[in-house]
């Protein structure tokens, strides 16, 4: 029987400490992202949404790109093309991260953007927007944890969580494009 000394933690203790640190980092990143989004949306700004900013188009393109990459990554893993799957999922994460950056920049400038479409579109818009917002907040820790598990080689746990993360992330990406269309092309 091998005993560990207080100065030499066991492999299990080290792994548990690594998992705790990862959970702390993922939780902190999630809080920063959600706090940043709330700040740029709900704090009053001097700008206005009627400008000719190109960022909403970039945001929609990044969301669409993430959706295509996520779907492609899913197909690739089903075909056991692991390296190509990994590349697609990293690219999807990069596209979503770039989206978040451009989204924060845009909304820091203009704040919340009101819907100017026809009255009948309001329930459609809010029916799409409310779950989009809730699931966008939820997908941050899910995606980070799913990626972390793959990175650590915990593919059993990665696969289990990916089955939940993928449809949520896809919904957020696709609904983000639809929200863009409704906001910027439905009544102007």
Buried (B, 14 or more C-beta within 10 A) or exposed (E): EEEEEEEEEEEEEEEEEEBEEBBEEBEEEBEEBBEBBEEBBEEEBEEEBEEEBEBBEBBBBBBBBBBBBBBBBBEBBEEEBEEBBBBBBBBBBBBBBBBBEBBBBBBBBBBEBEBBBEEEBEEBBEEBBEBBBEBBBBBBBBBBBBBBBBEBEBEEBBEEBBEEBBEBBBBBBBBBBBBBEBBBEBEE
